[in-house]
Amino acid sequence: MKHHLTRWRVAIAAVAMALALTACGGRKSGGAVDTDFYGKYVYSGSDAVHQSVLVLSENDSFTFTFSMLSSYVGYGQYTVKDDVLTLQTDDGQYHYTFKMVDGTLVFDAAHSSKETWFGEFTDGSVFE
C-alpha cells in the first residue's frame, strides 16, 4: 500500500511540475525573436492523437512529445543560434531543428533526425 502511495505522489508531482512549466513559460510575438521564448508549442496534426507538443524550459532543457501513439518522449538540451533552435536528446541519438519565426517554430526536416514517432509534422510544419 505504501509503495502505491509513493507512485501516486511522484505522478502528481510530475504533472504539477509540467503544468507549472507551461503556465510560467511565455513567448513574445512580433517580428524579432525575443529571448523570452520559453513555453509550450503545439503542432495540431490531423487530430488529438497525432498532436505533437514541445515544451522549452528556461534552463535550456526541452520535452518533446511526438504523438499520443508513441511511448517515446524526447528530452534533452536545446541551443539557439541565429534564430535557429536545435534540440539534442540526452541519449545523443536524435536532434531536431526549428526556425524561430514570429513567435512560432517552423520544423526543418533537412537538418533533423528522420524519426518522428507517429508525429504528423513534416518540413515546414508550424508549432504555435
Backbone as CSV, one residue per row, in Angstrom:
resi,resn,N_x,N_y,N_z,CA_x,CA_y,CA_z,C_x,C_y,C_z
1,MET,0.822,-1.184,0.000,0.000,0.000,0.000,0.872,1.256,0.000
2,LYS,1.921,1.278,0.813,2.809,2.430,0.896,3.498,2.679,-0.450
3,HIS,3.863,1.598,-1.168,4.515,1.706,-2.466,3.591,2.391,-3.476
4,HIS,2.292,2.040,-3.447,1.325,2.646,-4.371,1.141,4.128,-4.075
5,LEU,1.150,4.521,-2.805,1.021,5.930,-2.453,2.221,6.731,-2.949
6,THR,3.398,6.142,-2.862,4.599,6.817,-3.334,4.525,7.044,-4.835
7,ARG,4.078,6.052,-5.584,3.919,6.198,-7.033,2.959,7.330,-7.357
8,TRP,1.836,7.385,-6.651,0.853,8.443,-6.887,1.433,9.802,-6.569
9,ARG,2.180,9.909,-5.492,2.786,11.200,-5.146,3.784,11.644,-6.208
10,VAL,4.576,10.718,-6.708,5.540,11.046,-7.753,4.803,11.471,-9.028
11,ALA,3.756,10.756,-9.386,2.977,11.095,-10.588,2.333,12.464,-10.453
12,ILE,1.758,12.748,-9.306,1.120,14.047,-9.088,2.152,15.163,-9.125
13,ALA,3.310,14.930,-8.527,4.372,15.938,-8.545,4.840,16.202,-9.972
14,ALA,4.965,15.160,-10.783,5.407,15.318,-12.170,4.390,16.120,-12.973
15,VAL,3.111,15.838,-12.790,2.066,16.575,-13.503,2.063,18.031,-13.050
16,ALA,2.183,18.267,-11.754,2.207,19.635,-11.236,3.385,20.420,-11.800
17,MET,4.551,19.763,-11.906,5.733,20.423,-12.451,5.528,20.770,-13.918
18,ALA,4.960,19.847,-14.686,4.719,20.103,-16.109,3.740,21.257,-16.295
19,LEU,2.694,21.298,-15.491,1.736,22.399,-15.573,2.375,23.723,-15.194
20,ALA,3.210,23.709,-14.184,3.882,24.936,-13.760,4.810,25.458,-14.856
21,LEU,5.532,24.555,-15.517,6.441,24.974,-16.585,5.678,25.603,-17.738
22,THR,4.537,25.015,-18.125,3.788,25.566,-19.240,3.040,26.821,-18.842
23,ALA,2.634,26.936,-17.580,1.929,28.133,-17.135,2.879,29.313,-17.008
24,CYS,4.105,29.081,-16.584,5.069,30.164,-16.386,5.722,30.581,-17.686
25,GLY,5.823,29.669,-18.640,6.516,29.979,-19.886,5.715,30.937,-20.729
26,GLY,6.401,31.711,-21.508,5.724,32.633,-22.389,6.603,32.997,-23.554
27,ARG,5.961,33.489,-24.595,6.678,33.936,-25.766,6.138,35.291,-26.141
28,LYS,6.978,36.141,-26.624,6.535,37.425,-27.114,6.415,37.319,-28.614
29,SER,5.320,37.804,-29.138,5.165,37.772,-30.581,5.719,39.063,-31.163
30,GLY,5.866,39.096,-32.436,6.425,40.266,-33.091,7.433,39.839,-34.126
31,GLY,8.033,40.795,-34.790,8.943,40.490,-35.868,10.247,39.850,-35.425
32,ALA,10.793,40.292,-34.306,12.089,39.774,-33.876,11.908,38.675,-32.841
33,VAL,12.790,37.706,-32.881,12.766,36.653,-31.875,13.264,37.249,-30.572
34,ASP,12.538,37.056,-29.511,12.891,37.574,-28.199,13.539,36.450,-27.405
35,THR,14.266,36.818,-26.386,14.871,35.788,-25.547,13.839,35.142,-24.639
36,ASP,12.630,35.652,-24.615,11.553,35.116,-23.786,10.670,34.194,-24.634
37,PHE,11.214,33.092,-25.093,10.500,32.170,-25.974,10.117,30.877,-25.264
38,TYR,10.347,30.804,-23.983,10.065,29.580,-23.237,8.575,29.309,-23.222
39,GLY,8.206,28.035,-23.156,6.797,27.683,-23.071,6.471,26.463,-23.896
40,LYS,5.194,26.339,-24.187,4.679,25.158,-24.889,4.326,25.533,-26.325
41,TYR,4.791,24.707,-27.263,4.496,24.866,-28.675,3.790,23.594,-29.146
42,VAL,2.739,23.753,-29.943,1.917,22.612,-30.344,1.760,22.580,-31.859
43,TYR,1.928,21.386,-32.431,1.538,21.131,-33.818,0.290,20.277,-33.748
44,SER,-0.794,20.777,-34.293,-2.105,20.146,-34.108,-2.248,18.786,-34.776
45,GLY,-1.663,18.584,-35.937,-1.841,17.305,-36.614,-3.268,17.166,-37.115
46,SER,-3.653,15.980,-37.528,-5.000,15.776,-38.065,-6.035,15.586,-36.963
47,ASP,-5.577,15.199,-35.769,-6.490,15.000,-34.639,-5.669,15.014,-33.349
48,ALA,-6.338,14.923,-32.210,-5.662,14.995,-30.915,-4.641,13.878,-30.723
49,VAL,-4.866,12.723,-31.333,-3.948,11.592,-31.186,-2.597,11.909,-31.819
50,HIS,-2.613,12.685,-32.901,-1.377,12.995,-33.623,-0.788,14.350,-33.246
51,GLN,-1.311,14.970,-32.218,-0.803,16.258,-31.771,0.612,16.096,-31.211
52,SER,1.502,16.996,-31.606,2.879,16.999,-31.114,3.073,18.225,-30.231
53,VAL,3.757,18.024,-29.078,3.936,19.106,-28.119,5.410,19.220,-27.749
54,LEU,5.924,20.436,-27.858,7.307,20.734,-27.484,7.277,21.767,-26.360
55,VAL,7.911,21.441,-25.235,7.998,22.374,-24.106,9.461,22.772,-23.933
56,LEU,9.708,24.094,-23.987,11.043,24.640,-23.788,11.104,25.288,-22.413
57,SER,12.075,24.905,-21.620,12.244,25.452,-20.273,13.366,26.481,-20.261
58,GLU,13.349,27.345,-19.259,14.347,28.407,-19.148,15.760,27.884,-18.907
59,ASN,15.895,26.663,-18.434,17.222,26.099,-18.146,17.812,25.367,-19.355
60,ASP,17.356,25.722,-20.553,17.849,25.149,-21.815,17.509,23.675,-21.980
61,SER,16.476,23.201,-21.291,16.037,21.814,-21.465,14.690,21.801,-22.197
62,PHE,14.396,20.654,-22.797,13.131,20.515,-23.516,12.526,19.145,-23.256
63,THR,11.228,19.064,-23.533,10.497,17.805,-23.574,9.691,17.827,-24.865
64,PHE,9.801,16.771,-25.667,9.143,16.710,-26.970,8.287,15.448,-27.022
65,THR,6.968,15.623,-26.999,6.013,14.523,-27.134,5.572,14.504,-28.589
66,PHE,5.922,13.465,-29.306,5.704,13.414,-30.750,4.267,13.070,-31.120
67,SER,3.630,12.177,-30.363,2.279,11.722,-30.660,1.770,10.911,-29.472
68,MET,0.468,10.899,-29.293,-0.136,10.068,-28.253,0.077,8.581,-28.556
69,LEU,0.377,8.235,-29.801,0.585,6.844,-30.192,1.975,6.334,-29.812
70,SER,2.867,7.241,-29.467,4.251,6.869,-29.202,4.552,6.795,-27.718
71,SER,5.343,5.802,-27.342,5.799,5.708,-25.958,7.103,6.497,-25.768
72,TYR,7.716,6.951,-26.872,8.955,7.711,-26.786,8.650,9.189,-26.541
73,VAL,9.302,9.764,-25.556,9.255,11.197,-25.299,10.697,11.689,-25.336
74,GLY,10.966,12.625,-26.226,12.303,13.166,-26.324,12.538,14.213,-25.254
75,TYR,13.701,14.171,-24.652,14.076,15.199,-23.693,15.584,15.390,-23.764
76,GLY,16.005,16.589,-23.448,17.420,16.891,-23.510,17.641,18.378,-23.425
77,GLN,18.685,18.848,-24.121,19.071,20.257,-24.082,18.853,20.878,-25.462
78,TYR,18.627,22.184,-25.471,18.493,22.897,-26.736,19.462,24.074,-26.776
79,THR,19.740,24.514,-28.003,20.542,25.712,-28.227,19.814,26.594,-29.228
80,VAL,20.095,27.885,-29.175,19.537,28.842,-30.131,20.691,29.640,-30.704
81,LYS,20.763,29.672,-32.032,21.790,30.460,-32.705,21.193,31.006,-34.000
82,ASP,21.254,32.323,-34.157,20.745,32.976,-35.375,19.307,32.567,-35.693
83,ASP,18.430,32.614,-34.711,17.006,32.285,-34.864,16.756,30.825,-35.249
84,VAL,17.726,29.966,-34.985,17.570,28.532,-35.231,17.638,27.805,-33.887
85,LEU,16.592,27.052,-33.596,16.505,26.255,-32.372,16.907,24.828,-32.708
86,THR,17.854,24.285,-31.958,18.288,22.904,-32.167,18.103,22.131,-30.874
87,LEU,17.374,21.031,-30.966,17.147,20.136,-29.831,18.088,18.949,-29.960
88,GLN,18.711,18.558,-28.869,19.568,17.367,-28.843,19.101,16.493,-27.691
89,THR,18.667,15.259,-27.987,18.181,14.378,-26.927,19.336,13.961,-26.023
90,ASP,19.008,13.713,-24.767,20.032,13.353,-23.782,20.782,12.074,-24.145
91,ASP,20.122,11.169,-24.860,20.807,9.936,-25.245,21.754,10.154,-26.434
92,GLY,21.744,11.364,-27.015,22.642,11.698,-28.113,22.251,11.108,-29.457
93,GLN,21.134,10.415,-29.535,20.754,9.733,-30.772,19.947,10.588,-31.741
94,TYR,19.229,11.611,-31.229,18.308,12.356,-32.085,18.498,13.859,-31.903
95,HIS,18.253,14.577,-32.985,18.303,16.034,-32.954,17.192,16.571,-33.873
96,TYR,16.657,17.712,-33.519,15.562,18.324,-34.270,15.826,19.819,-34.359
97,THR,15.564,20.389,-35.544,15.872,21.780,-35.805,14.605,22.533,-36.217
98,PHE,14.482,23.753,-35.696,13.343,24.608,-35.995,13.845,26.016,-36.285
99,LYS,13.201,26.707,-37.194,13.442,28.120,-37.439,12.446,28.883,-36.570
100,MET,12.925,29.875,-35.829,12.073,30.685,-34.957,11.546,31.865,-35.769
101,VAL,10.217,31.874,-36.004,9.601,32.888,-36.851,8.365,33.455,-36.167
102,ASP,8.398,34.742,-35.831,7.234,35.454,-35.278,6.545,34.703,-34.142
103,GLY,7.290,34.226,-33.175,6.707,33.551,-32.020,6.276,32.120,-32.280
104,THR,6.661,31.561,-33.429,6.345,30.163,-33.753,7.648,29.421,-34.029
105,LEU,7.542,28.112,-34.145,8.677,27.270,-34.520,8.324,26.542,-35.807
106,VAL,9.166,26.656,-36.807,8.938,26.017,-38.100,9.932,24.864,-38.230
107,PHE,9.405,23.641,-38.394,10.230,22.440,-38.422,11.096,22.395,-39.674
108,ASP,12.371,22.057,-39.488,13.347,21.923,-40.569,13.757,20.453,-40.666
109,ALA,13.073,19.726,-41.527,13.295,18.285,-41.646,14.679,17.953,-42.201
110,ALA,15.211,18.802,-43.066,16.505,18.516,-43.686,17.638,18.479,-42.663
111,HIS,17.491,19.183,-41.551,18.534,19.245,-40.536,18.114,18.552,-39.244
112,SER,17.197,17.602,-39.359,16.657,16.905,-38.190,16.730,15.399,-38.377
113,SER,16.654,14.688,-37.278,16.570,13.227,-37.338,15.284,12.831,-38.060
114,LYS,15.322,11.705,-38.719,14.168,11.253,-39.509,13.044,10.685,-38.645
115,GLU,13.366,10.152,-37.479,12.371,9.517,-36.612,11.471,10.560,-35.956
116,THR,10.147,10.411,-36.154,9.187,11.335,-35.539,8.091,10.602,-34.768
117,TRP,8.237,9.344,-34.528,7.364,8.548,-33.667,5.878,8.871,-33.829
118,PHE,5.352,8.667,-35.027,3.942,8.852,-35.337,3.508,10.314,-35.359
119,GLY,4.418,11.237,-35.160,4.075,12.658,-35.305,3.803,12.933,-36.772
120,GLU,2.805,13.742,-37.056,2.439,14.017,-38.446,3.133,15.248,-39.016
121,PHE,3.982,15.903,-38.238,4.634,17.108,-38.744,5.673,16.745,-39.791
122,THR,5.823,17.627,-40.750,6.773,17.454,-41.856,7.532,18.771,-42.020
123,ASP,8.420,18.804,-42.995,9.201,20.005,-43.240,8.272,21.217,-43.420
124,GLY,8.546,22.278,-42.668,7.744,23.485,-42.758,6.535,23.533,-41.831
125,SER,6.266,22.445,-41.097,5.145,22.449,-40.163,5.388,23.477,-39.061
126,VAL,4.328,24.187,-38.687,4.442,25.275,-37.723,3.920,24.825,-36.364
127,PHE,4.748,24.986,-35.360,4.375,24.742,-33.963,4.072,26.113,-33.357
128,GLU,2.867,26.240,-32.799,2.458,27.520,-32.208,2.234,27.409,-30.734
